[in-house]
Amino acid sequence: MQRIKDSGAEGVFAFLPSGPTTLGFVKAFKENGLKDGGIKFFAPGDLTQESDLPALGEAALGIQTTFHYAVSHDSPENKAFVEAAGKAIGNPAELSFPSVGAYDGMHVIYKMIEATGGEQDAAKAVEAVKGFSWTSPRGPVTIDPESRHITQNIYLREVAKADDGTYYNKEIQTFEKQGDPGLAALK
């Protein structure tokens, strides 16, 4: 932390696995005065997944991440998803990006079954979802007909504190219809 502080850096990008390592780094960032010294903290979105925010607490405030989903995403589809999932599992804080990924995966599987009439026809199933678009709890999603990768919105988020004292990822900017950046590198 001291090396970061002494470097004159305006910000730090931390790529850490979620869990104890992240908790220690985030708390040390605050306790060593980097946050109060004006050094911005950037990270991939899984660093501040909702299930970790209660443990990260005040130290996480202001961390900026980019990601494709936040439980706090403001859309009718997400509100319905969070409400239904909350009833099913009892704790919406346990929702995170794998939850919405599983939900979307089931949506695609349902479309494939519908297109094949329940028959096992892999080619017909794949063909049915090429170019398939839907509004997910994460926002608009489309399966590219050529690559079969998805395009989706990516959100710039900042950890904030709600009026009830809980922490959440507040979306502050949307980058619409983002594809897999690795595909562009292959061309």
C-alpha positions as CSV (number, residue, x, y, z in Angstrom):
1,M,0.0,0.0,0.0
2,Q,2.8,2.4,0.8
3,R,4.3,1.9,-2.6
4,I,1.0,2.8,-4.2
5,K,0.6,5.8,-1.9
6,D,4.2,7.1,-2.6
7,S,3.9,6.6,-6.4
8,G,1.7,9.6,-7.0
9,A,-0.8,7.4,-8.8
10,E,-4.3,8.9,-9.3
11,G,-5.8,5.4,-9.3
12,V,-5.2,1.7,-8.9
13,F,-6.7,-1.2,-10.8
14,A,-7.0,-4.3,-8.7
15,F,-7.6,-7.7,-10.2
16,L,-8.2,-9.9,-7.3
17,P,-10.3,-13.0,-6.6
18,S,-13.4,-12.3,-4.6
19,G,-13.3,-13.4,-1.0
20,P,-10.7,-13.0,1.8
21,T,-8.0,-11.6,-0.4
22,T,-10.3,-8.9,-1.7
23,L,-11.6,-8.1,1.8
24,G,-8.0,-7.6,3.1
25,F,-7.0,-5.4,0.1
26,V,-10.0,-3.2,0.2
27,K,-9.8,-2.7,4.0
28,A,-6.0,-2.0,3.7
29,F,-6.6,0.5,0.9
30,K,-8.9,2.5,3.2
31,E,-6.9,2.0,6.5
32,N,-3.7,3.1,4.9
33,G,-5.2,6.4,3.7
34,L,-5.2,5.7,0.0
35,K,-8.9,6.3,-0.4
36,D,-8.9,9.5,1.7
37,G,-5.7,10.6,-0.2
38,G,-7.8,10.7,-3.4
39,I,-6.5,7.6,-5.1
40,K,-9.3,6.1,-7.1
41,F,-10.0,2.3,-6.9
42,F,-11.0,0.5,-10.1
43,A,-11.7,-3.2,-10.4
44,P,-13.6,-5.9,-12.4
45,G,-17.2,-6.2,-11.4
46,D,-16.9,-9.5,-9.5
47,L,-14.7,-7.7,-6.9
48,T,-17.8,-5.9,-5.5
49,Q,-20.5,-8.6,-6.1
50,E,-23.5,-8.1,-3.9
51,S,-22.8,-11.1,-1.6
52,D,-19.5,-9.6,-0.6
53,L,-20.6,-6.0,0.0
54,P,-21.8,-6.5,3.6
55,A,-18.3,-7.7,4.6
56,L,-16.5,-5.0,2.6
57,G,-18.7,-2.3,4.2
58,E,-17.6,1.3,4.3
59,A,-14.2,0.5,2.8
60,A,-15.9,-0.4,-0.5
61,L,-17.6,3.0,-0.9
62,G,-16.5,4.7,-4.1
63,I,-14.9,1.6,-5.7
64,Q,-15.7,1.7,-9.5
65,T,-16.2,-1.4,-11.5
66,T,-17.5,-2.4,-14.9
67,F,-19.8,-5.4,-15.2
68,H,-22.8,-6.7,-17.0
69,Y,-25.1,-7.0,-14.0
70,A,-25.9,-5.5,-10.7
71,V,-28.8,-6.6,-8.4
72,S,-29.7,-2.9,-8.2
73,H,-30.2,-2.6,-12.0
74,D,-33.2,-0.4,-12.5
75,S,-35.5,-2.2,-14.9
76,P,-38.9,-3.9,-14.7
77,E,-37.4,-7.2,-15.7
78,N,-34.7,-7.1,-13.0
79,K,-37.2,-6.0,-10.3
80,A,-39.4,-9.0,-11.1
81,F,-36.3,-11.3,-11.2
82,V,-35.0,-10.0,-7.8
83,E,-38.4,-10.3,-6.2
84,A,-39.0,-13.8,-7.5
85,A,-35.5,-15.0,-6.6
86,G,-35.8,-13.4,-3.2
87,K,-38.9,-15.4,-2.5
88,A,-37.3,-18.6,-3.7
89,I,-34.0,-18.2,-1.8
90,G,-35.0,-15.8,0.9
91,N,-32.1,-13.4,0.6
92,P,-31.6,-11.2,-2.5
93,A,-28.1,-10.4,-1.3
94,E,-27.1,-13.9,-2.4
95,L,-28.0,-12.9,-6.0
96,S,-25.1,-12.1,-8.3
97,F,-23.9,-12.4,-11.8
98,P,-24.0,-16.2,-11.9
99,S,-27.7,-16.0,-10.9
100,V,-28.6,-13.9,-13.9
101,G,-26.4,-15.9,-16.1
102,A,-28.2,-19.1,-15.1
103,Y,-31.6,-17.4,-15.6
104,D,-30.5,-16.2,-19.1
105,G,-29.2,-19.7,-19.9
106,M,-32.5,-21.2,-19.1
107,H,-34.2,-18.6,-21.2
108,V,-32.1,-19.7,-24.2
109,I,-32.7,-23.4,-23.5
110,Y,-36.4,-22.8,-23.3
111,K,-36.3,-21.1,-26.7
112,M,-34.3,-24.1,-28.2
113,I,-36.8,-26.6,-26.8
114,E,-39.7,-24.5,-28.1
115,A,-38.1,-24.4,-31.6
116,T,-37.5,-28.1,-31.7
117,G,-40.9,-29.1,-30.2
118,G,-38.9,-31.0,-27.6
119,E,-37.2,-33.2,-30.2
120,Q,-33.4,-33.7,-30.0
121,D,-32.2,-31.7,-33.0
122,A,-29.0,-29.8,-32.2
123,A,-28.8,-28.1,-35.5
124,K,-32.4,-26.8,-35.3
125,A,-31.9,-25.7,-31.7
126,V,-28.7,-23.7,-32.5
127,E,-30.3,-22.2,-35.6
128,A,-33.3,-21.1,-33.4
129,V,-31.1,-18.9,-31.2
130,K,-28.9,-17.3,-33.8
131,G,-29.8,-13.6,-33.7
132,F,-32.1,-14.3,-30.7
133,S,-32.7,-11.1,-28.7
134,W,-34.5,-10.7,-25.4
135,T,-34.6,-8.3,-22.4
136,S,-32.8,-9.9,-19.5
137,P,-32.7,-8.7,-15.9
138,R,-29.3,-7.4,-16.9
139,G,-30.7,-5.5,-19.9
140,P,-30.9,-6.2,-23.6
141,V,-29.0,-9.3,-24.8
142,T,-28.6,-10.6,-28.4
143,I,-26.9,-13.8,-29.6
144,D,-24.7,-12.8,-32.6
145,P,-25.8,-15.1,-35.5
146,E,-22.2,-15.4,-36.8
147,S,-20.1,-15.9,-33.7
148,R,-22.9,-17.1,-31.4
149,H,-21.4,-14.9,-28.6
150,I,-23.7,-12.4,-26.9
151,T,-23.8,-8.7,-27.0
152,Q,-25.0,-7.0,-23.8
153,N,-24.7,-3.7,-22.0
154,I,-21.8,-3.1,-19.7
155,Y,-22.3,-0.8,-16.8
156,L,-19.8,1.5,-15.0
157,R,-20.8,1.1,-11.4
158,E,-19.7,2.7,-8.1
159,V,-20.3,1.2,-4.6
160,A,-22.8,3.4,-2.8
161,K,-24.7,3.2,0.5
162,A,-28.5,3.1,0.4
163,D,-30.8,4.9,2.8
164,D,-31.3,1.7,4.7
165,G,-27.6,1.3,5.3
166,T,-27.0,-1.5,2.8
167,Y,-24.3,-1.2,0.1
168,Y,-25.0,-1.7,-3.6
169,N,-23.5,-1.2,-7.0
170,K,-24.9,2.1,-8.4
171,E,-24.9,2.2,-12.2
172,I,-23.4,5.5,-13.3
173,Q,-22.8,4.9,-17.0
174,T,-24.0,2.4,-19.6
175,F,-21.9,1.1,-22.6
176,E,-24.6,-0.3,-24.8
177,K,-24.4,-3.5,-27.0
178,Q,-20.9,-4.6,-26.1
179,G,-19.6,-7.7,-27.8
180,D,-16.8,-10.0,-26.9
181,P,-13.6,-7.9,-27.2
182,G,-11.6,-11.1,-27.9
183,L,-13.5,-11.7,-31.1
184,A,-12.3,-8.4,-32.6
185,A,-8.7,-9.4,-31.9
186,L,-9.2,-12.5,-33.9
187,K,-10.2,-10.6,-37.1
